[in-house]
Amino acid sequence: MDMNEEERAIMQQHVVYWRELMDKGMVIVYGPVMDPKGPYGLGVVRVDDEEQLKTLIANDPAGTINRYEYFPMRAITPAN
């Protein structure tokens, strides 16, 4: 919540990057979590393997200012 102008510009690029991945069907949902202890981001992505996820993270423009953790999820999704 106290970003300087450089960080704000990076985060704007970050949003565009993940939005493009969403448009490609790789991101289910993403965005900031407004935790009273401090905001952070959360995303749910669809990838083929861990290496693909690592590549997405490595290419994120905000990689220089964000810290990333990831965990597999066994999702229950609606039937088509």
Helices and strands as residue ranges (DSSP letters): H 5-23, E 27-33, E 40-45, H 50-58, G 61-64
